[in-house]
C-alpha cells in the first residue's frame, strides 16, 4: 500500500471542482529536502487536511477527499488507467504491483455460512476487482456458481454506469490510495449485502467511518491469519497484517447466530486484534538497530 508523499489537493465530493496545489514548473528546480524538512511538510499537510475537514463540517458539507497531484481522479479511475492491450500480468487495465494478491480459499470458506444465510447459491455474487480469477473457482467449490469477476477496470465501468446486475458483493479490493474507502462507499450506496476483506486495523480508521456514513458494520474475524499469494509469485512469505471480512447491509443478530466468527466492529480488540498498523520490515530493522545501539551505550 502506497504512502502519499506529494502535496495533496482536496476534492469536495458534492461538486465536480477539483482543487490542486500549485506544482513546481521544473522538477530540476525543486529543492532537495532533508528528512526533518520532509517530516515537517508532512505534518503541515496533515494539519491542512484536518482544518479543511473542520471547515467543511462547519458549513454542513461532506468531508473533502484528498489526492496527490499526480493521482487526481479522472473520468475513469483514481488509481488506474485503462489500456487497449493487456499488461504483463494479463490485465486489460493498468494497476499497481501490490494490488494483485490472490485471496486464499480459506477466506471464502469462513464467509460461506453468511452467504448461505442469504441464499447466495441462487443469487448473483459480484466481485468488481479482478486479480487472476481464482475467486470464481473458490466460490464454485463452495456451491456458489453464479459469480461475476471480469478482467476490467471497475471504476471505469462504474463511471460509465455499466454495472452488471448482482445481489451480493464479495471482494478483496486494492489497498492502494483510496480504493478501500471508495469500495465501502459503493457497497453502502448499493444497499445490497457486501463483504469486503480488509486488514483488521482498518476498523478504527477515519476513512471507514466516513465511507459507511453511520451505517452499522460488523466483521467476520478468522481464527487464522490469511496468507496471500501474488500472481507473480513475489511478496511476503507471510501476511504482514491480520485480515477480517467487513460486512455491510446485513443483519448482525442473524449472522451472529449463523457463525461464531462474527464480531461487532469494536469487539475486534476484545479478541486480540490490534487496530495499530504493523511497522514495515525496514522500519522494524531500523528500530532494532537503534535499540541495540542504546543498549551498548
Phi and psi restraints in degrees (value plus and minus 20) as a CYANA .aco file:
   2 UNK   PHI    -105.0   -65.0
   2 UNK   PSI     134.7   174.7
   3 UNK   PHI    -128.6   -88.6
   3 UNK   PSI     119.2   159.2
   4 UNK   PHI     -96.9   -56.9
   4 UNK   PSI     102.8   142.8
   5 UNK   PHI    -139.3   -99.3
   5 UNK   PSI     -29.2    10.8
   6 UNK   PHI    -114.4   -74.4
   6 UNK   PSI     149.1   189.1
   7 UNK   PHI     -81.0   -41.0
   7 UNK   PSI     120.5   160.5
   8 UNK   PHI    -129.1   -89.1
   8 UNK   PSI     134.2   174.2
   9 UNK   PHI    -146.3  -106.3
   9 UNK   PSI     115.4   155.4
  10 UNK   PHI    -100.9   -60.9
  10 UNK   PSI     124.7   164.7
  11 UNK   PHI    -145.8  -105.8
  11 UNK   PSI     100.5   140.5
  12 UNK   PHI     -98.2   -58.2
  12 UNK   PSI     104.8   144.8
  13 UNK   PHI     -87.7   -47.7
  13 UNK   PSI     -39.4     0.6
  14 UNK   PHI    -116.9   -76.9
  14 UNK   PSI      -7.9    32.1
  15 UNK   PHI    -155.9  -115.9
  15 UNK   PSI     147.5   187.5
  16 UNK   PHI    -120.0   -80.0
  16 UNK   PSI     -10.7    29.3
  17 UNK   PHI    -106.8   -66.8
  17 UNK   PSI     111.6   151.6
  18 UNK   PHI    -132.8   -92.8
  18 UNK   PSI     106.1   146.1
  19 UNK   PHI    -121.6   -81.6
  19 UNK   PSI     102.2   142.2
  20 UNK   PHI    -139.3   -99.3
  20 UNK   PSI     117.1   157.1
  21 UNK   PHI     -88.2   -48.2
  21 UNK   PSI     127.0   167.0
  22 UNK   PHI     -76.8   -36.8
  22 UNK   PSI     119.2   159.2
  23 UNK   PHI    -126.1   -86.1
  23 UNK   PSI     134.4   174.4
  24 UNK   PHI     -92.9   -52.9
  24 UNK   PSI     110.7   150.7
  25 UNK   PHI     -82.8   -42.8
  25 UNK   PSI     -67.9   -27.9
  26 UNK   PHI    -137.6   -97.6
  26 UNK   PSI     103.1   143.1
  27 UNK   PHI     -81.4   -41.4
  27 UNK   PSI     -50.2   -10.2
  28 UNK   PHI     -86.9   -46.9
  28 UNK   PSI     -44.8    -4.8
  29 UNK   PHI    -105.4   -65.4
  29 UNK   PSI     -29.7    10.3
  30 UNK   PHI     -85.6   -45.6
  30 UNK   PSI     109.5   149.5
  31 UNK   PHI     -89.8   -49.8
  31 UNK   PSI     128.7   168.7
  32 UNK   PHI    -104.1   -64.1
  32 UNK   PSI      97.0   137.0
  33 UNK   PHI    -111.3   -71.3
  33 UNK   PSI     125.9   165.9
  34 UNK   PHI     -95.8   -55.8
  34 UNK   PSI     150.2   190.2
  35 UNK   PHI     -82.3   -42.3
  35 UNK   PSI     -59.3   -19.3
  36 UNK   PHI     -82.6   -42.6
  36 UNK   PSI     -61.9   -21.9
  37 UNK   PHI     -87.8   -47.8
  37 UNK   PSI     -58.5   -18.5
  38 UNK   PHI     -84.7   -44.7
  38 UNK   PSI     -60.9   -20.9
  39 UNK   PHI     -84.8   -44.8
  39 UNK   PSI     -58.9   -18.9
  40 UNK   PHI     -85.5   -45.5
  40 UNK   PSI     -59.3   -19.3
  41 UNK   PHI     -86.8   -46.8
  41 UNK   PSI     -59.2   -19.2
  42 UNK   PHI     -84.0   -44.0
  42 UNK   PSI     -60.7   -20.7
  43 UNK   PHI     -85.1   -45.1
  43 UNK   PSI     -59.7   -19.7
  44 UNK   PHI     -83.4   -43.4
  44 UNK   PSI     -60.9   -20.9
  45 UNK   PHI     -84.3   -44.3
  45 UNK   PSI     -59.3   -19.3
  46 UNK   PHI     -83.3   -43.3
  46 UNK   PSI     -63.5   -23.5
  47 UNK   PHI     -85.0   -45.0
  47 UNK   PSI     -57.6   -17.6
  48 UNK   PHI     -84.9   -44.9
  48 UNK   PSI     -59.6   -19.6
  49 UNK   PHI     -86.3   -46.3
  49 UNK   PSI     -60.6   -20.6
  50 UNK   PHI     -81.9   -41.9
  50 UNK   PSI     -62.1   -22.1
  51 UNK   PHI     -84.7   -44.7
  51 UNK   PSI     -61.5   -21.5
  52 UNK   PHI     -83.2   -43.2
  52 UNK   PSI     -58.8   -18.8
  53 UNK   PHI     -87.1   -47.1
  53 UNK   PSI     -59.8   -19.8
  54 UNK   PHI     -84.7   -44.7
  54 UNK   PSI     -61.0   -21.0
  55 UNK   PHI     -85.6   -45.6
  55 UNK   PSI     -60.2   -20.2
  56 UNK   PHI     -84.3   -44.3
  56 UNK   PSI     -61.5   -21.5
  57 UNK   PHI     -83.8   -43.8
  57 UNK   PSI     -59.3   -19.3
  58 UNK   PHI     -84.9   -44.9
  58 UNK   PSI     -49.8    -9.8
  59 UNK   PHI    -113.0   -73.0
  59 UNK   PSI     -18.4    21.6
  60 UNK   PHI      56.3    96.3
  60 UNK   PSI       0.1    40.1
  61 UNK   PHI    -116.3   -76.3
  61 UNK   PSI     137.3   177.3
  62 UNK   PHI     -87.1   -47.1
  62 UNK   PSI     134.8   174.8
  63 UNK   PHI     -82.0   -42.0
  63 UNK   PSI     119.4   159.4
  64 UNK   PHI     -89.5   -49.5
  64 UNK   PSI     136.7   176.7
  65 UNK   PHI    -133.8   -93.8
  65 UNK   PSI     124.0   164.0
  66 UNK   PHI    -137.1   -97.1
  66 UNK   PSI     120.6   160.6
  67 UNK   PHI    -157.3  -117.3
  67 UNK   PSI     132.5   172.5
  68 UNK   PHI     -94.2   -54.2
  68 UNK   PSI     137.8   177.8
  69 UNK   PHI     -83.4   -43.4
  69 UNK   PSI     -48.1    -8.1
  70 UNK   PHI    -108.0   -68.0
  70 UNK   PSI     -17.4    22.6
  71 UNK   PHI    -150.7  -110.7
  71 UNK   PSI      10.1    50.1
  72 UNK   PHI     -90.4   -50.4
  72 UNK   PSI     125.5   165.5
  73 UNK   PHI     -88.1   -48.1
  73 UNK   PSI     113.6   153.6
  74 UNK   PHI    -115.7   -75.7
  74 UNK   PSI    -190.9  -150.9
  75 UNK   PHI     -90.0   -50.0
  75 UNK   PSI     -33.2     6.8
  76 UNK   PHI    -127.8   -87.8
  76 UNK   PSI     -61.2   -21.2
  77 UNK   PHI    -189.1  -149.1
  77 UNK   PSI     133.1   173.1
  78 UNK   PHI    -111.5   -71.5
  78 UNK   PSI     -31.5     8.5
  79 UNK   PHI    -149.4  -109.4
  79 UNK   PSI     -27.6    12.4
  80 UNK   PHI    -156.6  -116.6
  80 UNK   PSI     136.5   176.5
  81 UNK   PHI    -144.7  -104.7
  81 UNK   PSI     117.3   157.3
  82 UNK   PHI    -102.6   -62.6
  82 UNK   PSI     139.4   179.4
  83 UNK   PHI    -163.1  -123.1
  83 UNK   PSI     126.7   166.7
  84 UNK   PHI     -96.1   -56.1
  84 UNK   PSI     -39.5     0.5
  85 UNK   PHI    -131.4   -91.4
  85 UNK   PSI     146.1   186.1
  86 UNK   PHI    -100.8   -60.8
  86 UNK   PSI     134.4   174.4
  87 UNK   PHI    -106.9   -66.9
  87 UNK   PSI    -198.9  -158.9
  88 UNK   PHI     -84.6   -44.6
  88 UNK   PSI     -42.3    -2.3
  89 UNK   PHI    -111.1   -71.1
  89 UNK   PSI     -18.4    21.6
  90 UNK   PHI      68.4   108.4
  90 UNK   PSI      -9.2    30.8
  91 UNK   PHI    -113.3   -73.3
  91 UNK   PSI     132.3   172.3
  92 UNK   PHI    -110.0   -70.0
  92 UNK   PSI     -11.0    29.0
  93 UNK   PHI    -162.4  -122.4
  93 UNK   PSI     132.2   172.2
  94 UNK   PHI     -99.4   -59.4
  94 UNK   PSI     125.6   165.6
  95 UNK   PHI    -177.4  -137.4
  95 UNK   PSI     158.7   198.7
  96 UNK   PHI    -115.8   -75.8
  96 UNK   PSI     126.6   166.6
  97 UNK   PHI     -73.8   -33.8
  97 UNK   PSI     -65.0   -25.0
  98 UNK   PHI     -93.9   -53.9
  98 UNK   PSI     -21.4    18.6
  99 UNK   PHI    -116.3   -76.3
  99 UNK   PSI      -8.2    31.8
 100 UNK   PHI    -145.5  -105.5
 100 UNK   PSI      40.1    80.1
 101 UNK   PHI    -127.5   -87.5
 101 UNK   PSI     104.7   144.7
 102 UNK   PHI     -92.6   -52.6
 102 UNK   PSI     118.1   158.1
 103 UNK   PHI     -96.1   -56.1
 103 UNK   PSI     110.5   150.5
 104 UNK   PHI     -91.4   -51.4
 104 UNK   PSI     136.0   176.0
 105 UNK   PHI     -82.8   -42.8
 105 UNK   PSI     -49.4    -9.4
 106 UNK   PHI     -78.7   -38.7
 106 UNK   PSI     -56.3   -16.3
 107 UNK   PHI     -82.5   -42.5
 107 UNK   PSI     -60.4   -20.4
 108 UNK   PHI     -92.4   -52.4
 108 UNK   PSI     -51.9   -11.9
 109 UNK   PHI     -84.5   -44.5
 109 UNK   PSI     -58.9   -18.9
 110 UNK   PHI     -86.8   -46.8
 110 UNK   PSI     -49.9    -9.9
 111 UNK   PHI    -106.1   -66.1
 111 UNK   PSI     -40.1    -0.1
 112 UNK   PHI     -72.5   -32.5
 112 UNK   PSI     -62.5   -22.5
 113 UNK   PHI     -78.7   -38.7
 113 UNK   PSI     -56.1   -16.1
 114 UNK   PHI     -90.7   -50.7
 114 UNK   PSI     -58.7   -18.7
 115 UNK   PHI     -85.9   -45.9
 115 UNK   PSI     -58.5   -18.5
 116 UNK   PHI     -84.3   -44.3
 116 UNK   PSI     -56.8   -16.8
 117 UNK   PHI     -85.1   -45.1
 117 UNK   PSI     -43.6    -3.6
 118 UNK   PHI    -115.9   -75.9
 118 UNK   PSI     -10.2    29.8
 119 UNK   PHI      35.4    75.4
 119 UNK   PSI      19.0    59.0
 120 UNK   PHI     -86.4   -46.4
 120 UNK   PSI     -40.3    -0.3
 121 UNK   PHI     -84.2   -44.2
 121 UNK   PSI     -41.2    -1.2
 122 UNK   PHI    -130.9   -90.9
 122 UNK   PSI      -7.2    32.8
 123 UNK   PHI    -142.3  -102.3
 123 UNK   PSI     153.8   193.8
 124 UNK   PHI    -116.4   -76.4
 124 UNK   PSI     101.6   141.6
 125 UNK   PHI    -120.2   -80.2
 125 UNK   PSI     114.3   154.3
 126 UNK   PHI    -141.9  -101.9
 126 UNK   PSI     105.2   145.2
 127 UNK   PHI    -133.6   -93.6
 127 UNK   PSI      87.9   127.9
 128 UNK   PHI     -92.3   -52.3
 128 UNK   PSI     -36.0     4.0
 129 UNK   PHI    -129.3   -89.3
 129 UNK   PSI      97.2   137.2
 130 UNK   PHI    -111.1   -71.1
 130 UNK   PSI     111.9   151.9
 131 UNK   PHI    -134.0   -94.0
 131 UNK   PSI     -93.1   -53.1
 132 UNK   PHI    -155.9  -115.9
 132 UNK   PSI     -23.6    16.4
 133 UNK   PHI      69.7   109.7
 133 UNK   PSI     -16.4    23.6
 134 UNK   PHI     -89.1   -49.1
 134 UNK   PSI     -42.8    -2.8
 135 UNK   PHI     -82.2   -42.2
 135 UNK   PSI     -48.2    -8.2
 136 UNK   PHI     -84.6   -44.6
 136 UNK   PSI     -63.7   -23.7
 137 UNK   PHI     -87.6   -47.6
 137 UNK   PSI     -60.2   -20.2
 138 UNK   PHI     -81.3   -41.3
 138 UNK   PSI     -66.0   -26.0
 139 UNK   PHI     -90.5   -50.5
 139 UNK   PSI     -55.1   -15.1
 140 UNK   PHI     -82.9   -42.9
 140 UNK   PSI     -57.3   -17.3
 141 UNK   PHI     -87.2   -47.2
 141 UNK   PSI     -37.3     2.7
 142 UNK   PHI    -118.7   -78.7
 142 UNK   PSI     -17.6    22.4
 143 UNK   PHI      79.9   119.9
 143 UNK   PSI     -12.1    27.9
 144 UNK   PHI    -126.9   -86.9
 144 UNK   PSI      79.6   119.6
 145 UNK   PHI    -120.0   -80.0
 145 UNK   PSI     -33.1     6.9
 146 UNK   PHI    -121.1   -81.1
 146 UNK   PSI      61.3   101.3
 147 UNK   PHI    -142.9  -102.9
 147 UNK   PSI     114.4   154.4
 148 UNK   PHI    -129.9   -89.9
 148 UNK   PSI     102.2   142.2
 149 UNK   PHI    -171.7  -131.7
 149 UNK   PSI      72.7   112.7
 150 UNK   PHI    -120.4   -80.4
 150 UNK   PSI     130.7   170.7
 151 UNK   PHI     -99.2   -59.2
 151 UNK   PSI      60.2   100.2
 152 UNK   PHI    -174.7  -134.7
 152 UNK   PSI     142.2   182.2
 153 UNK   PHI    -100.9   -60.9
 153 UNK   PSI      87.1   127.1
 154 UNK   PHI     -79.3   -39.3
 154 UNK   PSI     -62.0   -22.0
 155 UNK   PHI     -84.7   -44.7
 155 UNK   PSI     -55.0   -15.0
 156 UNK   PHI     -88.2   -48.2
 156 UNK   PSI     -62.4   -22.4
 157 UNK   PHI     -79.5   -39.5
 157 UNK   PSI     -61.9   -21.9
 158 UNK   PHI     -85.3   -45.3
 158 UNK   PSI     -63.4   -23.4
 159 UNK   PHI     -84.1   -44.1
 159 UNK   PSI     -52.3   -12.3
 160 UNK   PHI    -107.0   -67.0
 160 UNK   PSI     -15.9    24.1
 161 UNK   PHI      35.2    75.2
 161 UNK   PSI      23.1    63.1
 162 UNK   PHI    -136.5   -96.5
 162 UNK   PSI      10.6    50.6
 163 UNK   PHI     -85.4   -45.4
 163 UNK   PSI     122.0   162.0
 164 UNK   PHI     -93.9   -53.9
 164 UNK   PSI     141.6   181.6
 165 UNK   PHI     -93.1   -53.1
 165 UNK   PSI     111.6   151.6
 166 UNK   PHI    -170.0  -130.0
 166 UNK   PSI     144.4   184.4
 167 UNK   PHI    -133.4   -93.4
 167 UNK   PSI     -52.5   -12.5
 168 UNK   PHI    -158.5  -118.5
 168 UNK   PSI     120.2   160.2
 169 UNK   PHI    -129.1   -89.1
 169 UNK   PSI     106.4   146.4
 170 UNK   PHI    -149.6  -109.6
 170 UNK   PSI      98.0   138.0
 171 UNK   PHI    -174.7  -134.7
 171 UNK   PSI     133.1   173.1
 172 UNK   PHI    -136.0   -96.0
 172 UNK   PSI      73.4   113.4
 173 UNK   PHI     -95.0   -55.0
 173 UNK   PSI     146.8   186.8
 174 UNK   PHI     -81.4   -41.4
 174 UNK   PSI     125.8   165.8
 175 UNK   PHI    -117.3   -77.3
 175 UNK   PSI     -23.7    16.3
 176 UNK   PHI     -94.3   -54.3
 176 UNK   PSI     130.3   170.3
 177 UNK   PHI      31.9    71.9
 177 UNK   PSI    -148.5  -108.5
 178 UNK   PHI    -126.5   -86.5
 178 UNK   PSI      -4.0    36.0
 179 UNK   PHI     -81.4   -41.4
 179 UNK   PSI     -55.8   -15.8
 180 UNK   PHI     -82.5   -42.5
 180 UNK   PSI     -68.7   -28.7
 181 UNK   PHI     -84.8   -44.8
 181 UNK   PSI     -63.1   -23.1
 182 UNK   PHI     -85.6   -45.6
 182 UNK   PSI     -54.4   -14.4
 183 UNK   PHI     -86.4   -46.4
 183 UNK   PSI     -66.4   -26.4
 184 UNK   PHI     -81.4   -41.4
 184 UNK   PSI     -63.0   -23.0
 185 UNK   PHI     -79.6   -39.6
 185 UNK   PSI     -62.5   -22.5
 186 UNK   PHI     -80.8   -40.8
 186 UNK   PSI     -64.7   -24.7
 187 UNK   PHI     -87.8   -47.8
 187 UNK   PSI     -63.6   -23.6
 188 UNK   PHI     -78.0   -38.0
 188 UNK   PSI     -65.0   -25.0
 189 UNK   PHI     -91.8   -51.8
 189 UNK   PSI     -45.0    -5.0
 190 UNK   PHI     -91.2   -51.2
 190 UNK   PSI     -42.8    -2.8
 191 UNK   PHI      41.3    81.3
 191 UNK   PSI       3.6    43.6
 192 UNK   PHI    -134.0   -94.0
 192 UNK   PSI     131.6   171.6
 193 UNK   PHI     -74.1   -34.1
 193 UNK   PSI     113.0   153.0
 194 UNK   PHI    -158.9  -118.9
 194 UNK   PSI     121.0   161.0
 195 UNK   PHI    -149.6  -109.6
 195 UNK   PSI      98.1   138.1
 196 UNK   PHI    -139.3   -99.3
 196 UNK   PSI     103.1   143.1
 197 UNK   PHI    -105.9   -65.9
 197 UNK   PSI      97.3   137.3
 198 UNK   PHI    -157.8  -117.8
 198 UNK   PSI     140.1   180.1
 199 UNK   PHI     -78.4   -38.4
 199 UNK   PSI     117.5   157.5
 200 UNK   PHI     -81.0   -41.0
 200 UNK   PSI     -47.4    -7.4
 201 UNK   PHI     -87.2   -47.2
 201 UNK   PSI     -29.1    10.9
 202 UNK   PHI     -91.6   -51.6
 202 UNK   PSI     -30.0    10.0
 203 UNK   PHI     -79.2   -39.2
 203 UNK   PSI     -47.9    -7.9
 204 UNK   PHI    -136.2   -96.2
 204 UNK   PSI       1.1    41.1
 205 UNK   PHI     -97.9   -57.9
 205 UNK   PSI     125.1   165.1
 206 UNK   PHI     -83.3   -43.3
 206 UNK   PSI     -54.5   -14.5
 207 UNK   PHI     -84.6   -44.6
 207 UNK   PSI     -54.2   -14.2
 208 UNK   PHI     -87.6   -47.6
 208 UNK   PSI     -60.5   -20.5
 209 UNK   PHI     -82.4   -42.4
 209 UNK   PSI     -61.2   -21.2
 210 UNK   PHI     -85.7   -45.7
 210 UNK   PSI     -66.6   -26.6
 211 UNK   PHI     -84.6   -44.6
 211 UNK   PSI     -59.5   -19.5
 212 UNK   PHI    -103.3   -63.3
 212 UNK   PSI     -30.4     9.6
 213 UNK   PHI      32.6    72.6
 213 UNK   PSI      19.4    59.4
 214 UNK   PHI      67.9   107.9
 214 UNK   PSI     -25.9    14.1
 215 UNK   PHI     -91.0   -51.0
 215 UNK   PSI     124.2   164.2
 216 UNK   PHI     -88.0   -48.0
 216 UNK   PSI     121.3   161.3
 217 UNK   PHI    -157.4  -117.4
 217 UNK   PSI     119.5   159.5
 218 UNK   PHI    -154.8  -114.8
 218 UNK   PSI     155.7   195.7
 219 UNK   PHI    -150.6  -110.6
 219 UNK   PSI     135.6   175.6
 220 UNK   PHI    -123.0   -83.0
 220 UNK   PSI      89.4   129.4
 221 UNK   PHI    -120.6   -80.6
 221 UNK   PSI      87.0   127.0
 222 UNK   PHI     -91.4   -51.4
 222 UNK   PSI     138.2   178.2
 223 UNK   PHI     -96.6   -56.6
 223 UNK   PSI     -41.2    -1.2
 224 UNK   PHI    -142.9  -102.9
 224 UNK   PSI     135.5   175.5
 225 UNK   PHI     -95.2   -55.2
 225 UNK   PSI     110.3   150.3
 226 UNK   PHI     -94.4   -54.4
 226 UNK   PSI     119.2   159.2
 227 UNK   PHI    -127.7   -87.7
 227 UNK   PSI     105.2   145.2
 228 UNK   PHI    -124.1   -84.1
 228 UNK   PSI     123.3   163.3
 229 UNK   PHI    -137.3   -97.3
 229 UNK   PSI     108.5   148.5
 230 UNK   PHI     -93.4   -53.4
 230 UNK   PSI     125.2   165.2
 231 UNK   PHI     -85.9   -45.9
 231 UNK   PSI     -37.4     2.6
 232 UNK   PHI    -116.4   -76.4
 232 UNK   PSI     -15.5    24.5
 233 UNK   PHI      54.1    94.1
 233 UNK   PSI       3.4    43.4
 234 UNK   PHI    -138.8   -98.8
 234 UNK   PSI     159.0   199.0
 235 UNK   PHI      85.8   125.8
 235 UNK   PSI    -187.5  -147.5
 236 UNK   PHI     -88.1   -48.1
 236 UNK   PSI     125.7   165.7
 237 UNK   PHI     -90.1   -50.1
 237 UNK   PSI     -54.2   -14.2
 238 UNK   PHI    -149.9  -109.9
 238 UNK   PSI     133.6   173.6
 239 UNK   PHI     -86.6   -46.6
 239 UNK   PSI     115.3   155.3
 240 UNK   PHI    -100.3   -60.3
 240 UNK   PSI     -16.0    24.0
 241 UNK   PHI    -168.9  -128.9
 241 UNK   PSI     139.9   179.9
 242 UNK   PHI    -108.3   -68.3
 242 UNK   PSI     120.5   160.5
 243 UNK   PHI    -132.4   -92.4
 243 UNK   PSI     133.8   173.8
 244 UNK   PHI    -163.7  -123.7
 244 UNK   PSI     131.4   171.4
 245 UNK   PHI    -103.4   -63.4
 245 UNK   PSI     100.3   140.3
 246 UNK   PHI    -112.4   -72.4
 246 UNK   PSI     104.3   144.3
 247 UNK   PHI    -131.1   -91.1
 247 UNK   PSI     113.4   153.4
 248 UNK   PHI    -150.7  -110.7
 248 UNK   PSI     132.1   172.1
 249 UNK   PHI      36.8    76.8
 249 UNK   PSI      16.5    56.5
 250 UNK   PHI    -149.8  -109.8
 250 UNK   PSI     140.1   180.1
 251 UNK   PHI    -107.3   -67.3
 251 UNK   PSI      94.7   134.7
 252 UNK   PHI     -81.7   -41.7
 252 UNK   PSI     -66.8   -26.8
 253 UNK   PHI     -80.6   -40.6
 253 UNK   PSI     -61.2   -21.2
 254 UNK   PHI     -83.8   -43.8
 254 UNK   PSI     -66.4   -26.4
 255 UNK   PHI     -90.3   -50.3
 255 UNK   PSI     -50.8   -10.8
 256 UNK   PHI     -84.6   -44.6
 256 UNK   PSI     -55.0   -15.0
 257 UNK   PHI     -92.1   -52.1
 257 UNK   PSI     -46.2    -6.2
 258 UNK   PHI     -99.4   -59.4
 258 UNK   PSI     -62.5   -22.5
 259 UNK   PHI    -154.9  -114.9
 259 UNK   PSI     114.2   154.2
 260 UNK   PHI     -92.9   -52.9
 260 UNK   PSI     -30.1     9.9
 261 UNK   PHI    -100.5   -60.5
 261 UNK   PSI     -32.6     7.4
 262 UNK   PHI     -93.7   -53.7
 262 UNK   PSI     108.6   148.6
 263 UNK   PHI    -154.3  -114.3
 263 UNK   PSI     130.1   170.1
 264 UNK   PHI     -87.6   -47.6
 264 UNK   PSI     136.1   176.1
 265 UNK   PHI     -76.9   -36.9
 265 UNK   PSI     -67.8   -27.8
 266 UNK   PHI     -91.1   -51.1
 266 UNK   PSI     -34.2     5.8
 267 UNK   PHI     -94.5   -54.5
 267 UNK   PSI     -29.1    10.9
 268 UNK   PHI     -79.6   -39.6
 268 UNK   PSI     -60.2   -20.2
 269 UNK   PHI     -87.3   -47.3
 269 UNK   PSI     -47.9    -7.9
 270 UNK   PHI     -92.7   -52.7
 270 UNK   PSI     -40.5    -0.5
 271 UNK   PHI    -128.4   -88.4
 271 UNK   PSI       4.1    44.1
 272 UNK   PHI      66.6   106.6
 272 UNK   PSI      -3.0    37.0
 273 UNK   PHI    -119.1   -79.1
 273 UNK   PSI     107.2   147.2
 274 UNK   PHI    -108.0   -68.0
 274 UNK   PSI     119.8   159.8
 275 UNK   PHI    -105.5   -65.5
 275 UNK   PSI     -18.8    21.2
 276 UNK   PHI    -107.4   -67.4
 276 UNK   PSI     114.1   154.1
 277 UNK   PHI     -91.5   -51.5
 277 UNK   PSI     114.2   154.2
 278 UNK   PHI     -88.0   -48.0
 278 UNK   PSI     119.2   159.2
 279 UNK   PHI     -86.5   -46.5
 279 UNK   PSI     129.8   169.8
 280 UNK   PHI     -87.3   -47.3
 280 UNK   PSI     139.8   179.8
 281 UNK   PHI     -80.5   -40.5
 281 UNK   PSI     -56.2   -16.2
 282 UNK   PHI     -84.1   -44.1
 282 UNK   PSI     -63.1   -23.1
 283 UNK   PHI     -88.1   -48.1
 283 UNK   PSI     -59.5   -19.5
 284 UNK   PHI     -83.5   -43.5
 284 UNK   PSI     -60.2   -20.2
 285 UNK   PHI     -83.3   -43.3
 285 UNK   PSI     -61.7   -21.7
 286 UNK   PHI     -83.8   -43.8
 286 UNK   PSI     -60.9   -20.9
 287 UNK   PHI     -88.1   -48.1
 287 UNK   PSI     -57.6   -17.6
 288 UNK   PHI     -85.3   -45.3
 288 UNK   PSI     -59.4   -19.4
 289 UNK   PHI     -81.5   -41.5
 289 UNK   PSI     -66.5   -26.5
 290 UNK   PHI     -82.3   -42.3
 290 UNK   PSI     -59.6   -19.6
 291 UNK   PHI     -85.0   -45.0
 291 UNK   PSI     -60.7   -20.7
 292 UNK   PHI     -85.6   -45.6
 292 UNK   PSI     -61.1   -21.1
 293 UNK   PHI     -81.7   -41.7
 293 UNK   PSI     -64.5   -24.5
 294 UNK   PHI     -86.5   -46.5
 294 UNK   PSI     -51.7   -11.7
 295 UNK   PHI     -88.9   -48.9
 295 UNK   PSI     -60.7   -20.7
 296 UNK   PHI     -86.4   -46.4
 296 UNK   PSI     -61.6   -21.6
